[in-house]
């Protein structure tokens, strides 16, 4: 419900293996942090791309995810010859041959590494937002629709980092607009 969409791209030299790499959602925060440092040190190139909440609202979450992936790939210091894309969709306007891989983070080390870097980067961003908006508890919910986050949204209204196109946020915006009209 809040924060950017973050994607990453990773290129390893042939034969490089990072032990313990897995789908980022299956790793603890400590494991992700440790692996992210190892990935960054062993990668031939890596990059992180993000799409803002405003862009998510403008384009939708799927297009925003693909935009973040494109930005990550275009940010690589080394241009890849071929791109494996995590998911069902190809990335538009890329100009590089590519193949979508469903459940790619469990099938490709590069995709799993990218998911780890993206998750670590996004968690850091959400922790920074937590300092600005502590009542939303972004450090613990990372912007997801937890019970506590929904309650804070109802109690305090949305902040500038909330995604207005997401139903609970849209409802909170409507409620805060309605309340300001009554004043």
N, C-alpha and C positions, 0 to 999 in steps of 0.2 A: 504494500500500500504506500510505501515511501521509499525514497532514495532512487539512485540511478539503476539502469540495467548495465551490468558490467560483463564484458567478455574478454578473453585473452587468446593469444595465439602463441604457439611455441614451436620452434624448429630445433630438433636434435640432430647431431651428426649420426650417420648410420652406425649402428652397433652400441650406442649409448643406452644404458639401462639404468633407470632410477628405481632402486628397491623400495617397496612399500607403496608405490604409487597406486592410486585407486580413485574411484568416483569421489569427488570432494565431499559429497553428502554422507559418505560412509566413514569419513575420517573425523577424528576429534579436532578441535581448534589447535591444539598443541601439535598434533601430527601434521595438519595442514601447514602451519607456520614453518615447521622444520623442513618439510618437503618443499615448500615454496623457495626457501633459501637454496636448497640443493638443486632444484630445477633451474633457478636463475643462474647458478654457478656452472651448471653443465650444459645449458642450452646454447646453441649456436646463435640464436636470436629469440627474443620474446617481447611481447608488447601487450598492453592493456588498453581496451577501448571502452568508452562509456557513452550512454545516452541519458540525457537529463529527464526528470519527471515531466517537464513540459513537452519534450519531444515524444515521450511515451504517450502522453495524452493526445498529441496531434496525430501520431501515426498508428498506434495500437501496439500492444506488447510484443507480438510476433515480429512486426516490421522493426520495432525498436531493438529487439534481440539481434536480428540480422544486421542492422546498422552498427550495433556495437561490435559484432564480429568483423564486419568490413573495416571498421576503424582500427581494430586491433591488428588485422592482417596488413593494412596499409601502413601501420606504424612500425612494422618490423624493419630492422636495419638491413636484413637480408630478404630479398624477394623470393618467396617460395615458388617452386616449379609446379606444385600441385597442392590443393587444399582439401583436407578432410574436414567436413562440417558436422558438428554434433547436432543431430536432428534429422528432420524429413525434408527440409527446404534447402535449396541452393541460395547462395548469397548473390544478390543482384549487383550489377555495376562493379564487378570485381576485376574482370579481365584476366583471370587465372583459372585454368581448369580445376574443377572441384567435384567432390562426391559427398553427398549427404550420408551420414552413418547413424542409423537409429541406435540409441543407447551407446553412442560412440565412446563415452567416458569409461565404459567397461570393456571396450574392444580395442582402443588405441591409446598407447602411452602418451602421444602428443595431445590428444583430446583430453585425457585425464589430467595431464599436467596443466593444460590451459584452464580446465575447470577449477583446479586448485588455486592457480594464480588469480583468477577472477574472483573466487570466493574470498580469498585473503584480502584482496584489494577492496572489495565491497564492504567486508566486515570492518576494515580500518576506516573507511569513509563513514560508515554508520556510527562507529564509535566517536568520530569527530563531531558528527551531527548530534550525538547524545549530549555532548558538552554544551552545545548551543540550545538544545531542546530537551533537557533532562526528564521532563514530565512524560515524554513518550517512551523512555527506556529503550532507545534504539540499540544500546550495547547488547541487550539480551534478546530483543525480538528482531533485530536487523531490518526492521521495516515491514516484517510479515504481519499477517492478520491474526495475531494472537488475541486472546481474550483481553489481556491487559492493554494492548495497543488500541483495540476497539473502544475500550472504556475511556482511555485518555483522549481519544479522538472525539468522543461524545462530550467529555468534560471540558476540554480545552479548545476544541475546534482544530481544524487542520493547520499545518504550517506550510511554508513555501516549498518544502521538499516532499509533500504528499502528492500522490498521483490522482488528480481530480477525476479521471475517467474510471477509477475503480469504485464500485458501488458504495462501500462504507464511507469512503472519502467524499464522494459526490453527495451522499446523504448529509454528511456533516457540514459540507459547504452550504447546501441548501438551508440547513437549520441555522447556521451562523448568519447567512444572508437575511433570512426571515427575522431573526432576532435583531439585527441592525436596522431593519426597516421599521420595527416597532418602537425604536428609540426615537 
